[in-house]
C-alpha cells in the first residue's frame, strides 16, 4: 500500500506564515492561525510543505488503508485559502449543520472536505468560527483523541 504523501513535518509554522505572499494572504494566514489555535487549543504543525494542521487522528478506510491525518487545518494558497474541515464530510448530522452555516458565510466554494475562501474579507468571521467549532466538535466525537 502506498505511503501518504502529506505527513507532519518539523518545519516551522511561524516561518512558513512569515513567507506567505502577498502580504494580504500573509495577514489572512495569521488571522486563520489565531482562529484555529483558539478553537482547537492545539499547537499547529506543518503537514507537507504548505498545510498547517491542528491535531491529528488515525482511521482505517473500508479498503483497509490506514490513514494518519490532521483533524483540521488550512493552507494559504496563492489563489484561495484552503480550509480542511473534515467533520462535515465524516458525519451526516454535521454535514446538514454545515450547509446551514455556509448559507450565512459569504463568498466561498467547497470541495469534498475543503472550504475555499479568496480572502477573509469575503466572509463573516463569526460564521467561520462557528463552522470551525462545529467541525472540531464532530471530529472529537467521531474520532476521539487517543
N, C-alpha and C positions, 0 to 999 in steps of 0.2 A: 504494500500500500504506500502511496506517495506521501512524503512528509509535507506538512503545511509550509507554505511559502512565507506567510506572515506570522512571525513569532516575536515574543517580547525580547527587547534588547537592553543593553546597559547605557544606551545613548541618553544624553541629557535632554529632558523635555524643555527646560528653560533655554538651552542653546538652540534647539530646533525652533521654538517660537520666536526667539530673537532674530532668526534668519528668514522668517516668512516675509515675502514681498508680494505686493506692495505694502506700504505702511498701513493702509486701511485694513488689509487682511490680517496683518500682524496684530493690530488693535482688537479686531474681532476675535482673533485666536486667544488673546489674553483674557478677554471677557468670557469666552466659552470655557476656557480652562478654569477660571474662577467659579463659574456656574457649576460645572461638572464636579469640581472639588467640594463645593458647598453641598450639593445634593447627595453625592455619593459618600463623602467623608473619606475618600480614597486618595492616596498619592498616585499621580499618573505615572505610566511607563510608556516608553516608545514601543510600538508594535511595528516591526519593519522600519523602513526609513522615514515614513511620513504619517503614521497614525498614532494619535495619543489615546491610550486606553486607560480605563479606570476599573479596577477589579478584574477578576477572571473567573472562569468556570470550566469544568470538563463535562463532556457528554459523549455518548456514543450514538451515532445515527443508526437507523434501521439497517443500513448497508453493512454495519459493523465498523465503520470508520470512527476512530476516536478523535475527538476534537478538543483542543485547548484554545480558548478564545477569550477576548475581553468581554466584560459584562456590558459595557457601553464605552463610547469614545467618539472622537471626531478627527477629521483631517482637514486642515485649512488649504484646500486645493486652489489652484490659480483661478479657475472659472467659478467654482462654487465650494462652499464648505460642505463636507460630507459628514453627517452625524449618524453614528451607528446605534440604532435603537432597536435591539432585538426583542424586547418584551412584547411588542405588538405583533411580532412575527411568530412567536412560540406559544401564544395564548389567545384563544378566541375572544374571551371577555375583554382582555386588554386591547385587542385589535379594534373592537367596537368603540371603546372609550377613546382610543387614539383618533379614530375618524371624527368623532365629535369635537375633540380639541383641535384637530387640524382645520376644521371649518372656521375656527376663530384665530388661527395663527397668523395669516398674512400671505405673503408671496413665497412659495416653495414648490418643490417637486419631490416625488418619492420614488424609491426603488423598492426592492423586496424588503430589506431591513434598513434602508438608508433614507434619511431626510436630507434633501439638498437645498441649501439656502445661499443665495448670491451674496448677501451682506446682512448683518444683523439688523440694520435699519429697516429692512423689508418685513420684519416680523415683530409680533408682540412678545416681548421678553418674558412677561408673566405667564403667557400661554406656553412658551418654550420651556420654562421652568416646570410648569405643571406636567407637560409631556415627559420630561426627563424624570421627574419624581415618580410618575406612574410606571414608566418603563423600568426604572431601578427597582421599585417595589415588586413588580412582576418577576423580574429576573431573580430577585432574592427568594421569592416564593417558589418559582418553578425549579430553580437550581440553587437550593440552599447552600450557603457558604460551607466549605469543608472544615 
